[in-house]
Amino acid sequence: MKSPLRFAAPLALAGLAFALSGCGNKEAAEAEHDTGNETAAIAAEPAEPGAPAVPGIEGLDTERKQVSYMIGLDLANSLMPIKDDLDVEVLAEAMSARFAGEDVKLSDEQVRIIQDAYTARLQARQMAEFEAKAAKNLEEGTAFLEANKGKRGVRVTDSGLQYRVERAGNGPKPQRQDVVRVHYRGRLLDGTEFDSSYERGEPTEFGLSQVIPGWAEGVALMPVGSKYTFWIPASLAYGESGTGPIPPNATLTFEVELLDIVK
């Protein structure tokens, strides 16, 4: 359950590359080798030059227009995270000049200087947003745990882990070096479910030495056959870095059923 933080600027300017790298070649190649597949054989048939792939679209009555619009959408999607920083008219001007083979307004050195400066500013802005979100999540998590610890049946360990016994088991308790088989569901405080073995339809096995501290501590309290709810503060979860769908300084809620200790 541990995952390293991978922080990267969302300057996704390479999104267009896939559309220009012969998209459709793979499908055509597969169709050539699958002679018994009627659908594939039809798909491999080259379209009549200039004929639209999808007829009847207003304003896109040729293949050229449809391809242009498709690539425009792909480019727009890749640039969506920075759309507020862009002047679309200037963007189109630069593309038109490059396509026409005309002189452009920036030298390679000027492009590098502008790119480096913008990337640095973008990363600084992202970091500020990240830190603000982390501070907000920490404040909300602290307030939640303070209120939650007074609720009926909630117990608090010395580390700050909170838990409630939903169903008591009578089997052995795992040790920190054990591998356990569990069913579980993980949520953020707003109810967003970020992971669930129930959704996958089968239990999962974890080594308690390989999971976040709150999980390792909590599951070690459980006899086999029991079901607990855990409220794990950020300091015992993924901390101020977060990971994947889990934001920085997030307090997490887990429902856990301990099914077995795997020998």
N, C-alpha and C positions, 0 to 999 in steps of 0.2 A: 504493500500500500504506500510505500514511500516513492516519491517521484521527484527528480531534480527540477528546479525552476529553469525554464527556458524562456528568457526574456529577449524579445526581438522586436525591432521596429516594424510596423506593418506597411512598409513602403514596397508594396507588391507590384513593382513595375514589370515583373517577368510573367505576369498572368497571361499575356498575349502570346507568349512563345508557343504554348501548346496548340493554339489555333493556327499558327503559321508553320508548324512542323509536319505538315502532311496529315492533318487529322482526317481520319477515314482510311488511311493506308492499312491499318491493322485490320479493320473490318473487311476491306477488299481482299486482303491476303487470306483471311480466314474463309471467306466465301469461295476463293479459288480451290481450296483444299476440301471443301465440304460440298461435293458435287451432288450429294443426295438431298441437300437442304434447299428447297425451292425458294424460301424467303431470302436466304443468303445469296442465291444465284441472281434473284431479281435485284437485290441491293447492289450487287457487283456491276450491274449494267450501267455504263456511263450515261449520264444525263445528256440530253440534246444540248449542244452549246447555246448558252444564253437562256435556256428554259429555267424558270424558277423551280426550286426543289419543292416548295409548298405553294401551289397556285392559290389565287384569290385573296391575297393579302393586299389591302389598299396601300398604295404608294410603294410597294415592293414587288413590282411585277416582272422583275428580271432576276436571274441568278446573281448578277453583279450587285444589285441593290440589296438582296437578301444577305449575301455574304458580308457586305459592308456593314449592314445593320447588326448582324450577328457579332462581328468583330468589335464594333462600337460598344455593344453591351458587355462583351467580355472585358474590354479595356476599362469601361466605367466601373464594373464590379471590382476589378483589381485596384482601382484608385479610390474606391468609396471611403476608406478610412481617412483619406487626406483631401476629400472633395472641397472642403471649405478653404483650403489653401490654394486652390487652382482657379485660374481664369480660363474658361473653356474656349473663348475666342482666341486667346494667345496660344493655347494648346493646339487648336486647329490650324492656326497660322504656321506654327513650327512644323506640323506634320505635312501641310500642303507644300511648304518650301522644300522640305526634304524629299518628298515624293517627286516634285517637279525638277529636282536637281538644281535648284536655285541657290544662291549664296545665303547662308544662314547668319543670324545676328550674334551667335556665340562661338568662340573658338573652343577647341578641346580643353585648353587650360581654364578658360572661364567656366565651362561646364563643370570641371572638377571642383573649382572653388565654390561655386554655387551649391553643388551637390553636397560637399562636405559641410558647409555652413547650415544648410537646411536639415541634413541628417542629424547634426548635433542639436539643433533647436527642437526637432521632432522628438528625439530621445529625451531631452530635458523636460519637454511637456508631458510625455508619457510617464516619466518618473514622478513628476509632481502629481499627476492624476492617480498613479499607483499608491503613492504615499498618503494622499488624502483618503483614498478608499480604505487603506489599511488602518488609519486612525479612526475612521468612522466605524469599521467593523469591530475594532477592539473595544470602543466605547459601548457599542450596542451589545456585544457579547458579554462584557463585564456586567452591564445592567441586567441582562437576561439571567445570568448565573446567580446574581445576588437575589433576584426575585424567586428563581426556581428552587433554590436550596431550602426555602421554607415550605415548600409544597409537601403534601402528605406522601410518605413513602420514599422521599428522595434522601439519599445518603451522600455524604461528601468525604472523600479520602483526604489524607494529608497533602497530596499533590494538587488538589483542587478538582479532581475528577468527580463528577456527579453521576449517580446511577440509581435505578429503581428496579427491584425484582418484580418482573411481570409473571414469571412462573418459576417456582423453585424446582431444581433438579436434585437427584440423590446420588449422582455418580461422583467419580473422583474429580478433583480440580487439576487443571493443567499446570505445568511448570513453565518457566520462561524459555526453556530450551525445546519445548514440545511443539509439534505441528498439530493444529486443530482443524476439524471439519465443522463449518458453520454455515448457517443461513443468516443473511444480514441485509439491512437497508440503511443507507446513509442519506441524510438530508442537511441542508443549510437551515438557518434559523427562520428563513422566510418560507420554508416548506419545500423548496426545490430539491428534488431527488437527484443526486449525482451518481449514485452507484447502488446496485441491488442484485443480489444473487437470486432473489425471487423472480425478478424480471427475466433473468437468464434461464430460469427453470431448473437449476441444479445448485447444490451447495458448493462451497469453495473451501479449499484448504490453504491455511496460512501458517507459517512458522512465527511464533510469537516474538522471536528475536528479529523479525524482518518487517514488523509493522510499526505504525506510529506509537509513541509511548502510552497515550491514553488507551489505545486498543489493547496493548500488551498488558497493562495494569488491570484493565477492566475484565478482560476474558480470564485472567488468572484468578479472579475472584469467583468465577462461575463453576458450579458443579455440572458435570455432563447431564444434559436433559433440561437445563434451565433456559429461560429467556429473560434477558435484561434490556433495559433502555439506558444508554449512556449519553451524557452531555459532556463533550470534551472541549475544554478551553483551547484556544489557539496555541498556547504554549506547549500543550501535550499533543497537538495535531500537526499542522503544516506551517505554523508560525507566520511570521510577517512576509514570507515569500509566497505562500500559497502554492498551488500546483493544479494544472489543468483547469477543470471546472470549479475548483475550490479557490475563492478569492483570498487575498492576504488577510491574516489575522481573523480568520473565520472560526467561530465556535460551531462545532458539529454535533449533530444528533444521530445516534446509531441505535437501531433495534438489532439485537444479536441473539440467535439461538445457537447454543453449543451442542452439537450433535454427537461429537465423538472426539477422542484424543487419538491421533493417528500414530501407531507405534512404528 
